Amino acid sequence: MPFFSLKTSCCIGLEVQAHEIRFIQLKKLKRTYRLEQAIREQIPAGILLEGKISDWQRLSSMMAEWVRLLNWQGLQAAILLPSSLVRMQQIQVSAALKDQAIENEIEAQVRRDLPGMHEALSMDYTVLSRDANGADIFFSVTRQDYLAKYIDCVNAAGLRVKIADIDIYALTRFMQAALSLSLQQGEIGAMTFVTKEMTRLIIFNRDVIIFHHDWNATDFLTQWRAAMQLAMSTFATQVIQHFYYYGPSAYFDMIMNDALMTAAHTEHCTKLFDFLQIGSMVDAAFMTENAPYLAAVCGAAMREVPKW
């Protein structure tokens, strides 16, 4: 399944962060989406420990209150996993391999890279290309036990999980929609997304993310240059044609005046949710203040849902 697909819509996007839970409800229209609900709520201490959900019952009870209040019982949901809990990699396998054999190769690769990893894995993959020399596979894997508990937690709250997404893919999907962006085969795009707490650099092509790096919002330009230099050293043959930015204008000006910025096309996105219709239940002032924190979870709600 393409990681950036926009074909059909989940209704509810759901993200759990260190101190809060975020919900987005979208309705798919003919040419766009309508934003029906947008929620950020603080969660009590102890529900998350070291970046992972630990108190599943309390979290489920908290979500169930919103499901009941907003009459969301039985609606489809897309849940977000942080990229820190997902291993993503590109490998080449024999072109003759079928689905199960490809999954076996992926699992073997992960076990080789992480020899202490003995837990069961959940995985997703997409075939980027296939010819006589082999098939290029991009995969993502996470611990099956954690994902199963996450799905059970959300289902117990009254929603129906239909897809598990990755935060960096959901954010990139959202920005592609917001900017009407469609990369051509072989083109490389880069995005810097800045909030008060964190800066995120994502470099991607038409199919997958090829590099990502997060850092705390301090000493912006030094950190941004270090991340770009790391990306360039890792993927020396990749040339960035398009650069997209969201955040303070002063930081954008710094980037534009830096020697590392060589992209032919640059764009500063200042209004994230203008491409959506905004429903009557959504407060405009709330969206203005909270837009950057809701972008990824909105991208999750836009993810294609497979037919299970």
N, C-alpha and C positions, 0 to 999 in steps of 0.2 A: 504494500500500500504506500503511495507517495506520501512523504512526510509533510509536504506543504499543500496537500489537497484541500480544495474549497468546495467540493461538489454538493454536499448536503450538510445539514446543520444539526448539532445537538441543541437541546434547549438550554441546559444549565452547564456553565463552566464553574469549576470549584478548585480553589487553591488554598492550601494550608501553609502559612508562613510561621516564623518563630513566635510571633506575638499576635497573629490575627488570622482570621479566615475570610476568604473573599468569594463572593458569588456574582456571576453574571447570568442573566436570562436573556436569550436572543430568540427572536422569531424570524425565520427565513422568509423573505419576500422574493418577488420575481427577480429583482436586480440588486438587492442589497439585503440588509438585516434591519430589524427594529429592536432597539435596546429596551427591554421591558422592565428589568430590575438590575440594580447595581448596589452591592452591599460590601462593606468592610466592617468587621466586628472584632474587637479585642478578645483574645482567648485567655483563660486563666493560666497562671504559672503551673507547670507540671504536666501539661498535656503534651508538650514537646520537650525532649531532652536531647541535647547535642545534635540538633537539626533533624531529628526523627520523631514521628508521632509515637508516644509511649502509652498514653491513656486513651485507648480506643473507645471505651464505653462512654467516658465524659464527652469526648468529641462527637460521637454519634448522637448523644442526647442533645447537645448544643445545636447540631445541624437539624435534628428532628423538629426543634422549635421553629426554625425558619421554614422548613418544609410545610409544617402545619399552618403557620401564620400566612404564608403566601400561596397555599393550596397547590403545592408542587408534587403531591403524592403521585408516584408512578412516572414522573417525567424522566426522560433520558438525561444522563449527566456525563460530562467529560472531566476526569480528574487530572490534576497536574502533578507530576513528579519533578522535584528539583534535579538539575543535571548532575549535581554532586552524588546522587544515588543511582545514576545510570552510567554504564560503560558504553561508549559509542566508538565504532572503529570501522575502517574499510579494509576488506581482505579480498584476495583473488582465489577462486576455487575452480575446479574442473567444470567446463561448460556442460558436461553431461550429467551433473548432479541434479537430482530432484529435491523437492522440498525437505523431506526428512533428512536426507544426506547433507543438505546445506546446513540445517539446524545442528546436526552432529558436528560438522566442521566448525561452526561458530562456537559451540560449547567447548570443543577441544582447544580452540584458540584462547578462549577465556581462561580455561584451566591451566594452560601453559603460561599465560601472562601472570596469573594470580595463583600460584601453586598451593596456597593455603585455603583457597576457595573450594569448599565442599558442599555448599548449600545448593538446593535446586534453583534453577534460573527460569525467569520468564523472558522471552525474547521477541523481537520484531525485526524484520529485515526487508530491504528492497533491493532488487537487481538493477544496478545502474547501467550495466552494459553486458553483452554476451557475444562472443565471437569464437573462432576456432581455437584461440589461444587460452580461453578461459572466461569466467564470469566475474565481474567486479560486484561485490556485495557490500552494502553498508548495513550494519546491524546495531541494534541497541539491546542491552540486557540489563536486568535488575533482579534483585533477590525475590524469588517467587513468594516466600512466606510474607514478606513485608507488603508486597503488592496485593496479595490475597486478603490480608487483614484490612488494608485500605479500602478495597472494593466491598468487603463485608460490612465495614463501618458505614460507608455511604449508603449501601443498600438497606441496612437496618434503619437508617434515618428516613427512608421512604422514597429515595430516588432509585434510578436504575442505571448503574454504570455501564456505558456502552463503549468507552474508549479510555485508555490511559495515555496521556500525552506528556511531553517533556517541556519544561518551562522555556528553554531557549528556542525550541521549534515553534511553540505557541506564540511567543513574542515576535519571532521573525514572520510568521504567517500573518499576524495582526498588522505589522508594519507594511508588508507587501500589499495587503488590502487597503490600508489607509493611504498609501502613496500610489495606488494603481500600478504597482511594480510587477513586471514580468521579465526576468532575465532571459536572454537568449542562450542557446547551447554554447558552452565555453566561456561565458561571461562570469565574472566574479563580482559580488557585491559585499560591502562591509557596512556595518551599522554600529554606531556608538549610542548607547541609551543611558541617560543619566537621571538618577533620582537623588534625593537628599542623602540616602543611606549607601548607595552603591552605584558604580559605573560598570557597564557590561559592554564588551566588544565582541561582536559576532561577525565572522567572515563566512560567506556561503556562496554556493553556486545554484543552479536551477533546481537541483535535486536534494542536496544535503548541506548541512553545516560542516565546514572543513576546519574551523578553529573557533574557540570561544575562550574568553578570559574575563573574570570578574575581580573587582577590587573596591575597597572602601573609598568613599568620596573625599580623599585627601590628596593634595599635591597633584592636581588633575593632569597637567601636561606631562610631567615626568612619568607618571604611571601609564598614561596613554601611549607615550613613545616607547616605553619598555614593552608594553603588550604588542604594539605593532612590530617592533624589532623581533620579538619572539616569533610572531606569526610569519614574518618574512624569512627568518632563518629556518623555520620548520617547513615552509612551502615556498622554496626559493623560486620555483618556476611559475608561481601564480601571480598574475597582475590584476590589481583591483581596478575595475572600470567605473564602478558606481559606489558612492559613499553617501550614507544616510545618517542623520543625526537627530536625536531628540534630547533637549536639556537646555541649560542656560546659554544665552547668546554669547556671553563672554568666552565660554569654553569653545564654542563653535568657531569664533574668530581666531582663537589660539591654534586650533587644528588647521584652519585654512591658511595660516601664515607659517606652518611648519613644513620643513623640507620633506618629511615623510608622506605628506598628503600629495599624491600624484594622480588621483582618480580624475578622469575627464569630466565626469558628471557628479556633482555634489548637490545635496538637498537638505535643508534644515526644516524638519517637520515641527510645527508649532501647535497644531490643533489635531489631537489624536483621533477623536471620535466624530469628526465632521462627516465622514463617509457613511455613517449610520443614521437611520431615522431614530429619533429619541422619543420614547413613549411618554405618555402623560404621567406615569408614576415615578419617573426619574427626575430628580432635582438637578437643574442645570448648574447651580452653584456647587453642589456636591461633586458633579462630574468634572468641573473645572479644577477643583482642588485635588481630586483623587485620580485623575485620568492615568498618570503614569503607573500607578499601582494596580490598575485594573486592565492594562493592555494585554498582558500575557494570559490572564484567565479568560478574557474575551476571545483571544486567539484560540484557546482550547475549545470554547463553545462553537467555534467555526470549523473545527476539525471534521473531516469526513467520517461518517459512521459506517463501518462495514456491516454487511448483513450476516448476523450470527444466527 
